[in-house]
Amino acid sequence: MTEAAFFDLDKTVIAKAAMLAFGPRLHKEGMLNRWLVVRALWGQVVFRYLGADEGRMVKMRETALKVAAGWEKEKISNLVDGALTDVIDPLVYTEAVELIESHQEAGRRVYLVSASPEEIVMPLARHLGVDAAIASRAKIDAEGRYTGEVEFYSAGEHKVAAIVEEAERYDLDLDGSFAYSDSVTDLPMLETVGHPVAVNPDRALLKEAISRGWEIRVFERPQPLVEGRGVRPPKPMTFGALGAATLAGGLLWWKTRKPTGRRR
């Protein structure tokens, strides 16, 4: 049997939400008005500091589907392909790229598994050189336009179902496989494999990782994917079940502390 490594995308492989990162580019193409771009940028701030619980994810999904209704799928695909280097490359964590490469060198099948739309996730998967991707899929009408409805939502138990399907198709050993995510909404995916890893975990996932003795990693070096950049940065620090206590305690304190001092 073959082992695999499943990577969530937002805040695990890249430093922002992929959907929101394309807001300014969509505005430039005349597909979003300025107010929606501001909302997208604010969404990045909320996502960065508060994480994405199930309620926020549903709200983001519904808003994105409503806004995209009537857009041409082909136009969006072309826009993403043309802007991938400018928009996404600077957001990719160096640590994630190095980890993906190490799994590939070990002979594991590597996946991106994301709630973001396939028009973004699939090109990025090819760009990163991973084996496959699992992503959300919107309904398309007979004219090739988005209907505003979702056909497959790659989140929660839906991610697990897709992973199990891949395991059956490729004879994957899930007990020997790895999964990486920042969000407690991916708890079902993390529980599906033998080696779950919390990356830049939100408060709820951090608590789960500590209580279960899961490995915790912190990625903090987004860097453009450019060949020939010279000496590569050092390998990321990793924290096993026993070595994570100090880091995890510090993270948990930071995420739960009450603000002090004067407000400005």
Backbone bond lengths (Angstrom), bond angles and torsions (degrees), N, CA, C in turn:
res aa  C-N    CA-C-N  psi(-1)  N-CA   C-N-CA  omega(-1)  CA-C   N-CA-C  phi
1 M - - - 1.467 - - 1.529 110.43 -
2 T 1.328 115.07 152.81 1.461 121.40 -179.98 1.517 110.29 -102.83
3 E 1.315 116.18 140.22 1.458 120.44 174.49 1.520 109.87 -87.12
4 A 1.336 116.58 164.30 1.465 120.98 -179.12 1.523 109.58 -140.33
5 A 1.329 114.98 166.28 1.469 121.99 174.00 1.520 107.24 -133.25
6 F 1.339 116.19 124.61 1.458 122.55 -176.89 1.528 109.38 -110.92
7 F 1.326 116.61 120.10 1.453 121.92 -177.56 1.523 111.05 -111.68
8 D 1.324 116.34 121.42 1.457 119.33 164.97 1.529 107.10 -62.96
9 L 1.320 117.88 159.57 1.467 120.44 -175.08 1.531 112.95 -97.00
10 D 1.320 116.90 -63.29 1.471 121.10 -172.14 1.522 111.91 -68.63
11 K 1.328 116.34 124.94 1.467 124.68 -179.95 1.519 113.29 66.37
12 T 1.328 116.57 8.90 1.465 121.30 174.36 1.521 109.85 -118.14
13 V 1.335 115.81 -50.17 1.468 120.47 174.34 1.526 110.53 -99.92
14 I 1.345 116.55 -37.11 1.467 120.35 176.72 1.526 109.39 -121.25
15 A 1.341 115.45 158.53 1.470 120.88 -170.01 1.520 114.22 -83.34
16 K 1.331 118.92 -7.54 1.458 122.13 -179.33 1.519 109.54 -135.21
17 A 1.327 115.28 172.26 1.458 119.77 173.81 1.524 108.93 -72.13
18 A 1.323 116.92 124.93 1.466 121.19 -175.26 1.522 112.27 -57.52
19 M 1.340 116.75 -43.71 1.466 120.70 -179.23 1.520 111.19 -59.32
20 L 1.343 115.47 -45.87 1.457 120.03 -176.41 1.516 112.14 -70.90
21 A 1.318 116.86 -29.65 1.458 120.48 -177.78 1.522 112.30 -62.81
22 F 1.340 117.21 -25.82 1.460 120.32 -178.53 1.519 112.78 -87.99
23 G 1.348 118.52 0.41 1.458 121.23 -179.18 1.518 114.17 -53.35
24 P 1.350 118.91 -53.24 1.469 119.95 -179.89 1.520 112.99 -60.01
25 R 1.338 117.37 -36.45 1.472 119.66 -179.85 1.528 110.76 -69.12
26 L 1.319 117.12 -38.64 1.463 120.33 177.58 1.530 110.66 -65.98
27 H 1.321 116.42 -36.11 1.465 120.44 175.82 1.521 110.38 -63.73
28 K 1.319 116.64 -42.62 1.463 121.51 179.63 1.525 111.20 -60.84
29 E 1.333 115.78 -33.55 1.467 120.85 179.90 1.527 112.13 -85.22
30 G 1.335 117.06 3.33 1.456 121.14 177.88 1.509 114.57 79.02
31 M 1.334 117.49 18.06 1.462 120.76 -176.85 1.524 112.49 -99.30
32 L 1.320 117.25 -13.96 1.466 122.13 176.60 1.516 108.87 -131.90
33 N 1.341 116.56 141.07 1.459 117.94 174.38 1.531 109.95 -83.51
34 R 1.324 116.18 171.31 1.465 120.42 -173.92 1.523 111.92 -61.53
35 W 1.324 117.74 -37.92 1.461 120.74 -178.88 1.522 111.13 -62.93
36 L 1.316 117.28 -40.35 1.454 119.77 179.19 1.523 111.28 -67.76
37 V 1.329 117.00 -33.13 1.466 120.17 176.29 1.526 109.96 -65.58
38 V 1.333 116.28 -42.74 1.467 120.16 177.64 1.524 110.12 -60.33
39 R 1.324 116.36 -42.44 1.461 120.18 177.87 1.524 111.08 -62.44
40 A 1.340 116.13 -38.86 1.466 120.37 178.56 1.524 110.86 -64.22
41 L 1.333 116.30 -43.67 1.462 120.24 179.12 1.521 110.81 -64.71
42 W 1.332 117.17 -40.66 1.451 120.43 176.93 1.528 110.16 -64.43
43 G 1.327 115.51 -37.77 1.453 119.49 177.14 1.523 111.99 -60.08
44 Q 1.336 116.62 -35.52 1.460 120.21 176.74 1.519 110.68 -63.56
45 V 1.328 116.63 -41.10 1.468 120.73 179.88 1.526 110.01 -63.37
46 V 1.340 116.50 -48.02 1.465 120.90 179.39 1.521 110.21 -60.22
47 F 1.322 115.74 -45.25 1.457 121.49 -178.98 1.520 110.88 -61.75
48 R 1.337 115.81 -40.51 1.472 120.86 -176.97 1.522 111.56 -66.62
49 Y 1.323 117.36 -42.19 1.454 119.54 -171.68 1.523 115.14 -102.15
50 L 1.329 117.63 -21.70 1.456 119.64 -178.41 1.523 113.21 -111.94
51 G 1.341 116.12 -11.91 1.451 118.72 -177.79 1.516 111.29 80.23
52 A 1.333 116.57 -175.03 1.462 120.71 -177.09 1.521 109.19 -129.12
53 D 1.339 116.63 91.76 1.445 118.66 175.59 1.529 108.32 -75.82
54 E 1.327 116.03 178.43 1.469 119.54 -174.66 1.524 111.95 -60.15
55 G 1.340 116.20 -39.51 1.459 119.57 -179.95 1.516 112.36 -62.51
56 R 1.338 117.24 -44.73 1.467 120.67 179.43 1.523 110.69 -65.43
57 M 1.340 116.38 -39.24 1.462 119.39 -179.64 1.522 110.88 -63.83
58 V 1.313 117.01 -43.04 1.471 120.57 179.06 1.520 110.20 -62.56
59 K 1.324 116.63 -43.04 1.463 120.87 -179.99 1.526 111.02 -63.43
60 M 1.358 116.99 -43.70 1.459 121.02 177.66 1.528 110.85 -61.34
61 R 1.328 115.65 -42.76 1.459 119.97 -179.02 1.521 111.08 -63.78
62 E 1.337 116.74 -47.63 1.461 120.16 -178.36 1.519 112.12 -63.70
63 T 1.329 116.06 -39.98 1.467 119.80 178.19 1.519 110.83 -64.15
64 A 1.343 116.17 -45.32 1.460 120.27 -178.99 1.528 111.47 -62.38
65 L 1.328 117.05 -42.43 1.460 120.92 179.91 1.521 111.54 -64.80
66 K 1.335 115.92 -41.70 1.461 120.43 -179.90 1.526 111.00 -64.19
67 V 1.331 116.00 -44.27 1.469 120.65 -179.56 1.528 111.06 -66.05
68 A 1.338 116.47 -38.04 1.460 120.94 -174.39 1.532 113.58 -79.57
69 A 1.313 118.14 -13.20 1.472 120.54 -178.54 1.525 110.29 -54.45
70 G 1.333 115.96 124.99 1.463 121.48 -179.97 1.515 113.70 97.11
71 W 1.321 118.28 -15.44 1.465 120.36 177.40 1.530 109.67 -69.26
72 E 1.333 116.16 150.67 1.454 120.46 175.85 1.525 110.03 -84.32
73 K 1.315 115.52 128.16 1.470 120.57 -179.50 1.531 110.86 -59.38
74 E 1.313 117.05 -42.75 1.470 120.57 -177.90 1.533 111.33 -62.38
75 K 1.320 116.15 -38.62 1.467 120.01 -179.92 1.521 110.72 -65.36
76 I 1.329 116.74 -41.64 1.463 120.72 179.08 1.523 110.38 -65.82
77 S 1.326 116.92 -42.70 1.463 120.47 179.33 1.519 111.10 -60.50
78 N 1.329 116.11 -42.96 1.467 120.59 179.33 1.528 111.00 -66.30
79 L 1.341 116.23 -39.23 1.466 120.53 179.28 1.522 110.30 -62.72
80 V 1.326 116.42 -45.36 1.462 120.39 -178.98 1.523 110.79 -64.52
81 D 1.322 116.50 -45.80 1.468 119.77 179.32 1.520 111.43 -58.31
82 G 1.335 115.69 -40.71 1.455 119.87 -177.54 1.514 114.31 -75.39
83 A 1.350 116.18 -23.18 1.471 119.94 -174.61 1.519 113.22 -108.63
84 L 1.322 117.49 -0.12 1.457 120.77 -173.79 1.526 112.27 -56.65
85 T 1.315 116.51 -45.12 1.460 120.28 -177.60 1.519 111.61 -64.79
86 D 1.342 116.67 -42.89 1.468 120.35 -177.50 1.530 112.47 -74.08
87 V 1.325 116.93 -39.87 1.469 120.77 -172.09 1.527 112.82 -87.74
88 I 1.326 117.51 -47.02 1.461 121.37 -171.53 1.526 113.28 -94.47
89 D 1.321 117.48 -39.95 1.470 119.89 -176.33 1.527 114.29 -49.03
90 P 1.338 118.96 -46.53 1.475 118.29 -178.47 1.521 114.03 -67.55
91 L 1.334 117.39 -11.27 1.458 121.31 -177.15 1.523 113.12 -96.78
92 V 1.330 117.90 -8.83 1.464 121.34 -174.03 1.527 110.55 -74.83
93 Y 1.323 116.19 127.99 1.455 120.45 178.29 1.525 110.66 -70.78
94 T 1.317 116.12 126.60 1.461 120.88 175.61 1.523 110.45 -56.67
95 E 1.329 116.62 -40.56 1.460 120.47 -179.00 1.532 111.19 -60.73
96 A 1.329 116.34 -37.97 1.466 120.05 -179.84 1.524 110.81 -67.15
97 V 1.333 116.30 -42.54 1.466 120.19 179.49 1.527 110.37 -61.30
98 E 1.323 116.15 -44.37 1.466 120.33 -179.91 1.528 110.96 -64.19
99 L 1.324 116.04 -37.50 1.462 120.32 179.82 1.531 110.85 -69.29
100 I 1.324 116.15 -41.54 1.468 120.31 176.22 1.519 110.01 -58.53
101 E 1.317 116.25 -45.57 1.460 120.81 -179.99 1.529 111.65 -62.14
102 S 1.332 116.44 -39.57 1.470 119.46 -179.03 1.524 110.84 -66.52
103 H 1.339 117.27 -37.28 1.468 120.12 176.75 1.526 110.96 -66.37
104 Q 1.324 116.12 -40.91 1.460 119.15 178.60 1.521 111.27 -64.51
105 E 1.326 116.67 -39.45 1.462 120.35 177.99 1.526 111.57 -64.20
106 A 1.342 115.38 -29.01 1.468 120.25 178.39 1.526 111.73 -81.92
107 G 1.335 117.23 -0.37 1.460 121.59 177.69 1.512 115.06 85.76
108 R 1.330 117.53 14.03 1.459 120.48 -179.98 1.525 111.03 -85.73
109 R 1.309 115.76 150.54 1.455 122.43 175.13 1.533 107.45 -84.30
110 V 1.340 117.50 126.69 1.463 121.38 -172.92 1.531 111.00 -109.96
111 Y 1.335 115.00 134.09 1.464 122.02 -178.21 1.530 110.75 -124.66
112 L 1.331 116.06 146.38 1.458 121.49 158.77 1.518 106.10 -95.69
113 V 1.332 117.28 131.97 1.467 121.55 -179.95 1.517 106.77 -129.06
114 S 1.332 116.65 108.42 1.462 119.65 -169.42 1.519 112.38 -141.17
115 A 1.335 114.80 150.17 1.464 120.88 173.12 1.523 111.18 -79.41
116 S 1.323 117.23 -10.77 1.467 120.70 178.04 1.525 109.60 -66.69
117 P 1.342 117.97 159.38 1.464 120.82 -176.26 1.521 113.05 -68.56
118 E 1.321 115.38 150.39 1.455 120.82 -177.02 1.528 112.35 -62.71
119 E 1.332 117.32 -24.36 1.470 120.02 178.73 1.521 111.74 -64.17
120 I 1.333 116.97 -22.72 1.459 121.49 176.49 1.525 110.94 -98.84
121 V 1.333 116.19 -44.50 1.457 120.74 -172.21 1.526 112.42 -69.19
122 M 1.330 117.74 -42.50 1.461 120.15 -176.87 1.534 112.49 -63.67
123 P 1.348 119.29 -48.37 1.473 118.85 176.79 1.524 112.36 -61.44
124 L 1.335 116.59 -36.97 1.465 119.43 179.55 1.527 110.72 -67.42
125 A 1.323 116.52 -37.49 1.465 120.33 177.36 1.527 110.38 -61.23
126 R 1.330 116.29 -43.87 1.467 119.60 177.11 1.516 110.59 -64.11
127 H 1.331 115.79 -40.27 1.464 121.94 -178.67 1.528 111.07 -62.17
128 L 1.318 116.29 -39.38 1.460 121.26 -179.70 1.523 112.48 -82.34
129 G 1.320 115.86 -13.47 1.457 119.69 178.67 1.519 114.12 78.84
130 V 1.345 117.56 23.33 1.464 119.18 177.08 1.526 109.35 -80.97
131 D 1.325 115.40 167.69 1.461 119.94 -173.01 1.520 114.09 -75.09
132 A 1.329 116.64 -36.81 1.471 119.37 -175.52 1.520 109.32 -162.83
133 A 1.332 114.89 173.22 1.468 120.15 -179.89 1.520 110.10 -144.84
134 I 1.309 115.36 149.66 1.462 123.74 173.57 1.517 106.01 -121.88
135 A 1.332 117.24 123.78 1.463 120.50 -173.47 1.528 110.29 -146.77
136 S 1.324 115.35 166.91 1.460 120.53 177.59 1.526 110.44 -71.28
137 R 1.321 115.69 149.35 1.467 121.28 -176.97 1.531 109.03 -131.72
138 A 1.315 115.72 122.91 1.464 121.07 179.73 1.525 110.62 -88.31
139 K 1.339 116.36 154.46 1.463 120.63 176.51 1.520 109.98 -75.14
140 I 1.323 115.57 139.94 1.465 122.56 -179.07 1.525 108.57 -120.74
141 D 1.335 116.88 135.96 1.466 119.21 179.59 1.530 110.92 -83.20
142 A 1.325 116.79 -178.21 1.464 121.72 -176.04 1.526 112.82 -64.09
143 E 1.329 117.09 -20.73 1.464 120.68 -179.85 1.525 112.66 -94.72
144 G 1.326 116.50 6.32 1.455 120.06 177.72 1.513 113.94 80.58
145 R 1.340 116.55 25.26 1.472 120.92 179.72 1.531 110.60 -113.41
146 Y 1.330 115.17 150.79 1.453 119.79 178.24 1.527 110.19 -68.73
147 T 1.338 115.46 137.50 1.468 120.54 -178.69 1.533 112.30 -88.78
148 G 1.333 117.05 -15.40 1.456 120.49 -174.14 1.519 112.13 93.47
149 E 1.331 116.72 7.31 1.466 121.82 178.81 1.527 109.32 -118.63
150 V 1.316 115.65 159.81 1.463 120.53 -179.46 1.527 110.08 -106.60
151 E 1.308 115.70 137.48 1.465 121.59 177.95 1.527 110.83 -92.78
152 F 1.329 116.79 -41.50 1.463 121.88 176.66 1.519 108.59 -143.52
153 Y 1.335 116.37 124.64 1.458 121.23 179.91 1.522 108.78 -106.32
154 S 1.310 116.41 110.50 1.455 122.07 -174.57 1.522 111.34 -83.65
155 A 1.319 115.62 78.44 1.468 120.64 179.98 1.525 109.13 -153.11
156 G 1.339 115.85 157.26 1.449 121.01 175.68 1.517 113.51 54.04
157 E 1.325 115.86 -130.36 1.464 121.23 -177.99 1.526 112.18 -67.40
158 H 1.345 117.04 -22.95 1.470 119.38 177.18 1.525 110.70 -65.87
159 K 1.341 116.33 -37.21 1.468 119.79 174.93 1.528 110.26 -61.34
160 V 1.314 115.45 -44.92 1.460 120.21 -178.63 1.524 110.72 -60.75
161 A 1.333 116.96 -44.57 1.459 120.67 179.94 1.531 110.93 -59.85
162 A 1.326 115.97 -41.80 1.468 120.34 179.21 1.530 111.20 -67.05
163 I 1.334 116.64 -38.93 1.461 120.73 178.40 1.526 110.90 -65.20
164 V 1.333 116.53 -44.05 1.465 120.58 178.54 1.527 110.26 -61.71
165 E 1.324 116.87 -39.67 1.464 121.01 177.52 1.529 110.98 -61.59
166 E 1.353 115.98 -42.56 1.468 119.74 177.05 1.525 110.79 -64.62
167 A 1.325 116.66 -38.21 1.463 120.62 -179.98 1.523 111.16 -62.94
168 E 1.320 116.01 -39.50 1.464 120.12 178.83 1.527 110.74 -70.00
169 R 1.333 116.37 -37.83 1.460 120.94 -177.65 1.526 111.92 -69.15
170 Y 1.343 116.26 -40.38 1.461 120.41 -174.06 1.530 113.27 -110.18
171 D 1.322 117.19 11.79 1.460 122.07 178.56 1.531 110.56 54.42
172 L 1.336 115.61 53.42 1.459 121.25 -178.13 1.528 110.63 -87.21
173 D 1.307 115.15 141.27 1.460 122.00 176.25 1.527 107.98 -91.51
174 L 1.320 117.67 96.63 1.457 121.03 -176.90 1.530 112.16 -68.56
175 D 1.323 117.22 -30.19 1.465 119.53 178.22 1.525 111.15 -65.69
176 G 1.315 116.72 -28.42 1.462 120.89 179.29 1.517 112.84 -96.94
177 S 1.337 116.40 4.30 1.463 120.97 -174.67 1.529 112.15 -95.93
178 F 1.350 114.87 169.36 1.457 123.24 -176.34 1.526 110.09 -119.17
179 A 1.329 116.41 150.66 1.461 121.34 173.06 1.520 108.33 -140.49
180 Y 1.341 115.93 141.32 1.462 122.31 -176.60 1.524 109.48 -128.95
181 S 1.333 116.28 131.27 1.461 119.88 176.58 1.523 110.39 -158.74
182 D 1.341 114.62 159.29 1.459 121.60 177.84 1.524 112.36 -101.36
183 S 1.326 117.41 -13.08 1.469 120.27 -166.85 1.522 113.43 -117.66
184 V 1.331 115.64 142.46 1.460 120.82 177.17 1.524 110.75 -65.71
185 T 1.321 118.11 -18.98 1.467 119.81 176.49 1.532 111.24 -65.29
186 D 1.330 116.46 -17.24 1.466 120.91 177.62 1.524 112.78 -96.13
187 L 1.310 116.40 14.15 1.460 119.90 178.98 1.531 112.13 -54.74
188 P 1.343 119.56 -42.26 1.467 119.11 177.74 1.531 112.56 -58.99
189 M 1.337 117.61 -40.36 1.462 120.60 178.50 1.523 110.96 -65.32
190 L 1.327 116.54 -44.09 1.459 120.90 -179.27 1.526 111.38 -63.57
191 E 1.326 116.28 -34.94 1.462 120.67 -179.95 1.526 112.44 -74.02
192 T 1.332 116.90 -14.59 1.459 121.51 -175.60 1.524 112.68 -79.22
193 V 1.339 117.02 -22.00 1.466 120.71 -175.48 1.528 110.89 -110.14
194 G 1.325 114.89 167.44 1.453 120.05 -179.72 1.505 114.50 -81.64
195 H 1.359 116.28 -18.04 1.466 120.68 -176.90 1.531 110.56 -130.39
196 P 1.342 117.55 77.60 1.466 120.47 178.18 1.530 110.42 -79.91
197 V 1.342 116.10 140.74 1.462 121.26 -179.50 1.527 109.00 -132.81
198 A 1.321 116.33 127.21 1.465 121.62 175.82 1.526 108.36 -90.21
199 V 1.332 115.86 122.59 1.464 121.39 -179.10 1.529 108.65 -114.58
200 N 1.330 116.85 124.00 1.466 119.87 -177.70 1.534 110.60 46.27
201 P 1.330 117.42 51.09 1.474 119.71 -168.66 1.520 114.05 -66.79
202 D 1.344 114.80 144.18 1.459 119.10 170.91 1.527 107.91 -71.68
203 R 1.332 115.94 174.04 1.466 120.47 -171.97 1.529 112.04 -57.59
204 A 1.336 116.05 -45.82 1.461 119.84 -176.51 1.528 111.91 -66.97
205 L 1.341 116.46 -42.01 1.463 119.10 179.11 1.522 111.03 -68.60
206 L 1.322 116.70 -36.03 1.460 120.04 177.98 1.526 110.81 -58.31
207 K 1.337 116.19 -44.31 1.465 120.07 178.40 1.520 111.00 -61.72
208 E 1.339 115.99 -43.18 1.459 120.15 179.50 1.528 110.94 -63.46
209 A 1.323 116.33 -43.52 1.463 120.37 -177.84 1.524 111.07 -63.81
210 I 1.333 116.48 -40.51 1.464 120.36 178.98 1.530 110.33 -65.36
211 S 1.331 116.49 -46.77 1.465 120.17 -176.16 1.524 112.07 -67.02
212 R 1.334 116.45 -29.54 1.472 119.56 -177.94 1.525 112.93 -96.53
213 G 1.332 116.84 -4.30 1.455 119.76 179.59 1.517 113.51 72.31
214 W 1.335 116.35 28.25 1.463 120.10 179.39 1.525 111.00 -77.99
215 E 1.304 114.91 156.52 1.462 120.88 175.57 1.536 109.76 -67.83
216 I 1.316 116.09 143.29 1.464 122.03 178.90 1.527 108.39 -126.63
217 R 1.330 115.48 132.64 1.466 120.49 177.42 1.525 109.77 -127.17
218 V 1.316 114.70 150.62 1.459 121.03 176.11 1.525 107.95 -119.94
219 F 1.329 116.56 117.94 1.457 122.64 174.85 1.518 107.67 -102.84
220 E 1.319 117.22 131.13 1.467 119.31 -177.09 1.521 113.22 -146.68
221 R 1.324 117.87 17.20 1.459 119.33 -176.89 1.532 111.36 -124.23
222 P 1.339 118.37 70.52 1.471 118.02 172.82 1.512 108.94 -65.27
223 Q 1.321 116.32 136.22 1.455 121.10 -175.02 1.522 109.10 -153.50
224 P 1.338 118.96 136.30 1.465 121.36 179.94 1.515 112.37 -54.52
225 L 1.339 115.62 141.30 1.461 120.81 178.14 1.516 109.12 -83.70
226 V 1.307 116.67 84.04 1.457 121.31 -178.59 1.512 109.21 -120.97
227 E 1.311 116.57 130.44 1.454 120.29 179.49 1.523 110.13 -69.07
228 G 1.318 115.37 149.63 1.446 120.76 173.13 1.510 114.15 68.83
229 R 1.337 117.03 38.71 1.456 119.88 -179.92 1.522 111.84 -83.67
230 G 1.345 117.09 4.14 1.461 119.50 -179.98 1.515 110.25 93.42
231 V 1.335 116.02 -147.44 1.450 120.42 -176.64 1.521 110.24 -65.14
232 R 1.320 116.84 131.47 1.457 120.74 -179.47 1.511 109.65 -78.45
233 P 1.331 117.58 150.05 1.464 120.81 178.32 1.519 110.24 -61.43
234 P 1.332 117.99 160.29 1.466 120.64 178.51 1.513 111.18 -63.39
235 K 1.314 115.72 158.01 1.455 121.33 178.68 1.523 110.38 -61.27
236 P 1.364 117.18 148.79 1.464 119.45 -178.69 1.516 111.79 -67.14
237 M 1.328 115.95 150.21 1.455 120.14 173.81 1.515 108.04 -71.74
238 T 1.305 116.77 139.94 1.458 120.55 177.10 1.516 108.67 -121.91
239 F 1.322 115.36 155.19 1.456 120.24 -175.28 1.514 108.83 -134.25
240 G 1.336 116.78 111.67 1.447 121.37 178.26 1.516 110.83 -77.86
241 A 1.315 116.19 -175.07 1.460 120.62 -175.53 1.524 111.74 -58.66
242 L 1.338 117.47 -42.47 1.453 119.72 -178.34 1.516 111.66 -81.09
243 G 1.343 117.17 -35.61 1.451 120.31 -175.99 1.505 114.06 -81.69
244 A 1.331 118.10 -4.98 1.464 120.52 -175.12 1.515 113.36 -85.45
245 A 1.330 118.27 -12.41 1.458 120.23 -169.64 1.521 113.27 -57.48
246 T 1.334 117.11 -47.38 1.461 119.53 -177.68 1.513 111.73 -65.33
247 L 1.351 116.40 -48.20 1.458 120.46 179.09 1.524 110.19 -61.28
248 A 1.314 116.59 -48.76 1.459 120.58 -176.15 1.524 110.71 -61.68
249 G 1.339 116.28 -41.80 1.454 118.83 178.77 1.508 111.88 -61.58
250 G 1.339 116.04 -40.82 1.462 119.91 178.36 1.514 111.88 -65.58
251 L 1.330 117.00 -42.33 1.463 120.94 178.62 1.520 110.67 -63.75
252 L 1.327 115.43 -44.40 1.453 119.27 -178.34 1.528 110.33 -63.02
253 W 1.349 117.19 -41.67 1.462 120.08 177.40 1.520 110.36 -60.90
254 W 1.352 116.96 -44.12 1.463 120.47 -177.36 1.514 111.35 -63.95
255 K 1.345 116.82 -40.37 1.462 120.36 -175.98 1.530 112.21 -76.26
256 T 1.347 117.38 -21.04 1.463 118.94 -175.43 1.519 113.43 -111.09
257 R 1.344 116.77 -3.06 1.456 118.92 -174.93 1.518 110.88 -67.81
258 K 1.318 117.23 152.58 1.455 122.54 175.75 1.521 108.64 -89.96
259 P 1.338 118.50 142.37 1.456 120.30 179.04 1.522 111.03 -64.57
260 T 1.331 115.49 144.06 1.449 120.41 178.87 1.502 109.63 -126.45
261 G 1.349 115.68 165.70 1.457 119.60 177.55 1.512 111.28 83.82
262 R 1.320 114.77 -176.65 1.466 120.08 -177.80 1.513 111.66 -73.10
263 R 1.305 116.76 146.46 1.461 122.02 171.58 1.504 108.87 -86.29
264 R 1.311 113.90 145.06 1.469 118.31 178.70 1.510 110.19 -114.00
